Amino acid sequence: MAKVIVFEKNGEIRLATLIDDHKSVCRENFTDVVPCPEELLAYVPSEIAGFCKETAPHYLYLNSEGEWESTTDPIPV
């Protein structure tokens, strides 16, 4: 299962597991949300981590090509 780093508005950084890898990266598709280990954050480029902290809530994950991608929950219509 894919892992997602969750940057919360309150400054907390958590690690979540996607319930279904074929569905969107959004809070409704997360399970096992735990504090994010510092050693994992060390692999995130500082400019990406800074952007995600500033725009929290924000989600960061590695895509199928091994590249960092980020997103937020879709805005309800």
N, C-alpha and C positions, 0 to 999 in steps of 0.2 A: 504494500500500500504506500502511496505517496505521502510525503510529509510536507507541511506548510508552516512557515514561520509567521506568526500572527503578531503584528505590532498594534497594541491597544492604545486608545486615546489617553488612558491614565499612565502611560509610560511602560506598562508591563510588556514583556516580550514572551510569547508562549509558542509551543510547538504543538501542532495538531496533526491528526491523521485524516486523510480523505476517506470517507466511507465508500465512495464510488469514484474510481479514477477516471471514468468516462463522463462524469457529470462536471458541472462548473465548480470552480474554486470559490466557495462562498461559505459563510458561517453555518448554514443549514446542512452542509455536506461534511462537517467536521465531527470527529470523535476523539476521545483520548487527548484532550487539551491539557497540557502540562507546562510548567515553566521551561523555557528554552535553555538548553545547556550552553554555557559560555563558549565551550570549544567549538560548537556548531556555528555560532555567530562569528568566530574568527575566520571562517571561510567566506563570509559575505563581504564583498567589496565595501569599503567604508562609505563611498558616495551613494551606493544603493541603500545601505542601512540608514544613512542620514535622511535620505528622501522618504523612506518608509516611516521613519519616526515622525517626521514633520507632517506627513499626510495621513497619519493614523486616523481611524483604523485602516490598516493596509495588510495585504497578504503577499508573501514572497515564497517562491518555490522554484525548483529546477524543472524545466520542461523536458520533453522526451529527447531533445538534442543535447541536454546537459547545460543549457543556458538559463541564466536567472530571468524569471518573469515575475511581474507583480501585478496585483489587481486589487480592487475594492469590491464590496458587495454591489450587485447591480441596484440601481435606483428604482424603487417600485413605481409603477406607472399608475 
